Each structure stands twice: as C-alpha cells, then as structure tokens.
Amino acid sequence: MAKGKKKAPAPPASDAPGWDAIDAACNALYPDQPEPLHYPITPHPPMGTGLVFGISAYRAKGPPAHWHYVTYGFSDLYDKENPDPDVSGYGFELTLRVTRGRERTPPSWALGFLNNLSIYVRRSGNGFGSGHMLNLNGPICLGADTLIRAIAFDTDPQLGTIETPNGRIEFLQVVGLALDEHEACGDWHTAHVLDLLRETDPLLVTDLDRESLLSNPSAAQRIQEGIDRDGSQSDRAFVAKVEWEATGRGAGRVLNVTLGARAVESLLPKLRSRLAHGRDFVLVGKEQALRFRAAKAWKWAVRDGTPTLDLSPAALAALRERLPVKRGRYEFPELPGVVFTVVPSEITDPEGRVVEVVG
C-alpha cells in the first residue's frame, strides 16, 4: 500500500463516471478539502486481491473530530459492469469514521482494514448491506488493546445514497462494536442498538478507547427489555461447524448432531430471542444446516435435506438451560432421538494462526 499523497487527477469523466460521482459527493460534504489524502491500493484490481482502487481520508470536525474514510472500488468506477441498470457494482462504497487527535495523517490500520473487507467481498462474492454485522475474531486494529472486535453496517448519515451514470451507490458506514454490542444486535436489532449509540455519538465514530454501551446499566436494561419485547431480527447464523447424520429406522431412528462450540454460542441466545417469540432459527454450516422451531410438541424430521427440530416448551427449556459451550456428548430426555456432540472451535487471525480455542 502506497504512502498517502495528494490524489492525482482522476481520469476524464467519460472514462470514470463512478469515480467522478464519488468525488462530487465528498466535495459537496467537504468543500474545504478538494484534495484529500488519498491512498492508492496496489496492485490495482483486477491484479490485486481486493476490489478497492484507493481510499480517501477527510478531516471531519465532528463532534468528535475524526477521520472520514471513503473507498473507491466496490461500485463500477469506470465501465458499467453490473447488468442491473439501477445499481453500480455491488451497490455500495464503504466509509469509516475514526477518532482524530493531533496526528497529521490518518491511522494506517483503518486503510488495511477496509482493504481486507474488499478482499473478503471479492473472494466470497457476498456484499454488505445496512443492518449487517460481522464478528472480526479479534480487535479491529490488530494488536490494539481495544474492546472493538466486531462491526455493523449502516447508511452513512452524511453521504447517504447517490445516483451515478453507472447506477445507484449507497455509502455504507462501518461502525466498530464491542462483542457484547454485536451480540445485542443479533439478539435484538442492529438498528435499535445503533440508535442507542447515536444518543451520545450521532455520527457513530469508531473509537478504539471507548467502553461498551452495555457498561451503562440504563442502556443494558433497555437492550434486555427490547430483546424481550421485540425478539431478534436474525433468522440464521453462519458458523464453521454444523454437521448431522440420521441413523437407524422407525422408533430407533437417531439424529446425530455435531456443533462447534461457537455454533452453540450462536444458538443459545436465539432460543430466547427467536424461538421464545415463535420464530424459526437456522444454524448454517459449510455444507449442512439445522433448523430450530418452536412447537407445542417435540419431534424432529428431515425436510428438503435439512433437519427441523420442533421444540416443545420443555425441550426449549432443556436446551437453554443444559446445552453447554463445552466439548462433550449430550442427550436430553426432553429431546428423545437426538444426540448433540459439541467440539472445540478454533479462532484464527487474518494469517490463519489459531489465537483462541473455544470449548
């Protein structure tokens, strides 16, 4: 990644209409900074591993004073590539706001982080959207002593959505979260948790030094009340380890379920925030999935290649109270015919090194 420098003139408008449209939106917001610090990402797509051609950083007054990063590359900057005439590329560009002190240049960790998100999108083909959230499996700034270890996405409150010659672009702001805030988003609703954060930080600036919202007893109580009142928006969780095998016949048929400890961590809160509200929840693994559903009576069956566990009130209570996030083999009389095996989950850093074992 090259050092920051004044941005070279973009290609003519006829060659880069998407780039020009992003520039115009940013210039309207920051008319005093027509030449922001711009960081080219080399090698450029398609030779590089990500989607981003470059990232600009603006000095925002706030409050609080912060750096406002804007990516170039998730949308169609040059030729129109997305066949949908109304949408440019993936339909978004990312922004990130990071607290600013007396430093003259923006923190470099944020540049690498945004580029890593573009690598993820290019490899997976999965874009981001408002309300999405992501556990980073480590601090947002590698090596930093910070509680910010997850993110959520929301429409940038100042840049919003624009129309370009290549289609629509939404500026999606990346918002840093503590892990318990991330869990609250999943157990309640991302928008509601972000609204609570906005009460003290309207622009949702990522501050590596801030405490969790849930350290405030009043906010924590409001979140718990919201979960009990509204339930969860999240109908599924994507996890590393979900496997099942049905054996035997008739009354002797058994469903053998293997879950990673992290999958159990994802499931247990949803037994309260989804099933207790009469809503289904699905654990999705690499190749197999498992559906949980609230019901009057217990039964399980494989439907369309996926087992569905209809949990009676007693079965639901048994899982909530007695399925641990710990390796082992577990059977419950309230769920006859199902055997759960919990195996450890390994958490790795971006280089693939194991940094933590859960379970």
N, C-alpha and C positions, 0 to 999 in steps of 0.2 A: 504494500500500500504506500503510495507516494506521500511525501510531506504536504501539509496544507499550503496552498498558494492561491493567489487571486485567480478566479476562474477565467480560463481562456474563452474567447468569444465562442458561443455555440454556433453550430453550422447554420447556414441560412434557414429562414423559417420554412421554406419549401422542402428542405431536407430533414428538418427535425421539428415538426409541428407540436409533438408531445412535449419535448424539452422546452420549447418556447412557451407553451401554456403553463408549465410548472413555474418557470421563471416569472411569468407575468403575475401569477397568483402570489408568489413570495414577494415580488417587488411591490405589489399593492399593500401587503402587510408591513413590509419593512422598506419604505421609500427612502430612508436614510442609509440603506445598505445595498446599493445596486451591485456591488461586487463583494459578496460574502466570501468567507473562507470556503474553498471547495476542495474536496479530496477525491481525486480520481481513483477508481479501483482498477488495478492492473493485475493480470491481463484483463482487458475488457471482455464482456460476453461477445460472441459465444465461446471464445477460447478459455475464458475464466471458468471457475467452478460455480459462480453465482449468477444472479440476474442484474446486479447493480453496476452501472457505469461510473457513478460517482455519488457523493454525499455532500451537501452544503450545510453549513452551520451559521446560524444567525444569532446575534446578541439580543436577547429579549429582555425587556425591562421588568416584566412580571407585574405585580409581585408573585413569587420571589424572582429576583434576577436569575436568568437561566440561559443555557444554550438551547437553541431550537434546531434540531437536525431534520433534514428533508432528503429522502432518497430519490434517485433517478434510475429507473430501470424495471420496476415491476409492471409499468404500463408501456404502451407502444410509443417509444420516443421518436422513432424515425418512420419507417413504413408501417402501415396498418397490417397487423398480424392476426389479431383476434377476429374470427369470422363474424362475430356478433357486431353489427354496425353501431350499436349503442354503447359498447364497452371497450375501453382501451386496455389491451393486455390482460392482466389479472384483475383490472378494475380498481386498483389502488396503488398508492405510494405510501411508504411508511414515514412517520415523523416520531421524534423522541425529544422530550424536554428534560434536561439535566441541570441541576442547580449550578450556578456560576458564582465563583468568587472573584479574586483579583487576577486570575490566570489570563494570559493574552490569547491562548489558543484553547479550543475545546478538548475535553478529555478524549484520548485516543481509544479507550476501551469501548466507548459508545460506537465509534466507527466500525470497529471489528465486530461488535455485537450485531449491528444492523446488517452488515455483510453476511454474517453467519445465518441470519434469518433468510436472506436471499438464497443462500446455498441450500437451506432446508426446502424452500419452496421449489427451487429448480429440480432438486433430486426427487422430491415426493410428488410434485405436481399439485399439491394442496395449497390453495391460497388462504389468506386470513380474512376475517370479517369482524364487524363490530359485535362485541359480546364474546368473542372467542378468548380463550385463556390458555396458558401454557406453563407447566412446571419446568423450570430450567435445569433441575437436578444439580443445582449449585448456585453460587452467587452470580448476579447479573454481570458483575465485574470480577473476573477470575482473580482469586487471591485476596479479595477485599473482605474485611470484617463487616459484613452488612446483612441485614435481615431480608433484603430484596433478592428473592430467589425464584420469583415467578413473574409472569406478565399477563396483562389483559390488553385488549384492543378496543378502541373507541374512536369515533369520528373526531378528528382534530377540531377543537372548538373555534378556532380562528380561520383555518384554511378550508374546512368543510369539504364540499364536493364541487368539482368544476367540469365543464364541458370543453372538450378539445376536438380538433379536426379528426382525431382517431377514436373518439368516443369518450365516455364518462370516466373520470378518475375521482375516487374518494381518498382523501388524505386520512389514513388510519394512524392514530397516535398509539404508540406502545407505552403502556403505563406499568411501572415497576410495582410489584406487590410482595408483601411478606407471605410466607407459606400459609399462615392461618387465614389471611385475607383471600388467598387463592382458594382455599377450601371453602370459605364462606361464599365465594362467587359460585362454586359448584353446588353447594347445598341450598343456596337461595337464588340469587340472580345477579349476574355481573353488573348490570346497570344500577341496581339498588346499592351495591357495595361501593361502586364508583361515585354515586351520588353522595354517600356519606363522606367519602374522601374529599369531594368538592366543597363541602361545608367549610373546610379550613384551607383548601388549596384548589381554587376554581379551575386552574389550568392543568392540574394533575401532573405536576413536575416531579420527576423521579429524583428522590433524594436518598443517597446511599446511607445517610446517617439517621434517617427518621425511624421512629418506633412504629410498631404495628398499630393499626387502627383499633384492634381488639384489646390493646393495653388500656384503652379508655373504657371503664366499666359501663358508662352510659351507651357508648357505641356498640359494645359487645352485647349488651342486653337488647338493643334494638335489632341487631342481626339475628339473635336467637328468636326473638318474637317474630321477625319476618319469616324465618325458616318454618316455624310452627304455623304461621298464618297462611303463607303462600306456597310453601314447598319449593322444590328445586326446578329450575329450568332445564337442567342437563339430563337427557334421557339415556345417555350412554357414556362410557369411559373407555378409552383406548389404552390397553395395557399390554405388557410384554408376554405375560403367561396366562393363557386360558386354554385348557385342553379338557376334552371329555371323551369317554368311551362307554357305550352301553353294552352290558354283557348279560347272558342268561335269557330266559324266556318266561313268559307268564308272570305268576306271582313272584318268581325268583329273579326277575329282571332287576339289574342294579345299574345305576348311573354313577360312574367313577369320574369325579371332577378334580382336576389339578389346577390350583391357582397359585400364582406368585404372591408373596406377602404384600407387594404393592397393590395387586388387584384386590386383595381383602381390604386394604386401607381405603381403596376407592369405593368398594361395595358397602361397607358398614354404615357410613353416614347416609347413603341413599336409601337404606332400609327405613330411615326416619323421614328424610326429606322428599322421597319419591313414593315408596310403597305405602307409607302411612297416610299419604294423600290419594291413594288409589291409582297411582301412575306407575307404568312399567319402567324397568331399568335394564339395560343391556351392558354386560361386560364383553368387550370386543378384543380378542387376541390377534395374533399374527395370521392365523388361519381358521380359528374356530371362535365361537361366541356362546354366550349363556344369557338367557333372558329370565328375569325375575318379575313376578306379577302377583299383586295382592288378590286373594280369593277367599271365599267362605270356607272351602275345604282344601286339604292338601292333596296334590297329585303332581306328577311330572310326566312329560311326553315330549318326544322329538317332533317338531313341526318345521317343515321346509329346511331340514338339515341343521336346525338349532334347537337344543333342549329348552323347554319352558318350564320353570318351576313355579307352580301356583302355590303361594304361601298362605296358609291359613293364619289367623291371628296367633295361634300357638307356635306355628313354625316360624313366623316372622320374629316373634319374641325370642325364640331359641337362637336364631342366627345372630340377632342383635346383641344378645347377652353372652353367648358362649362360643362364637367363632373367633379365635384369636388371630392376631397378626404374628403368628409364630409357626415355625415349621412343625409339621405333625400330621397325623391322620385323625379325622374327626367324623363321628357319626352322632346323629341326634334322633331320639325316638319320635320326635315330632315330624321328622322328615324321613320316614322309612323308605329304604331302597336307594338312598343317595349316600355316597361316601365322599367326603372332602379331604383332599391332601393338599396341604399348604407347603410350598417350597420357598427357600430364600430368594429374594430379588436383589440383583446387583445394580447399583447406581454407578454410572461411568461419567467421566468428564468428556469434553469435546474430542479429546485424543483417544478415547476408548479405554482409558485406565479406570479400574474399579476404585471408587473413592468411598463407597459405603455399601454395606450389606444389610438389608432389612429382613428381619425374620430369622 
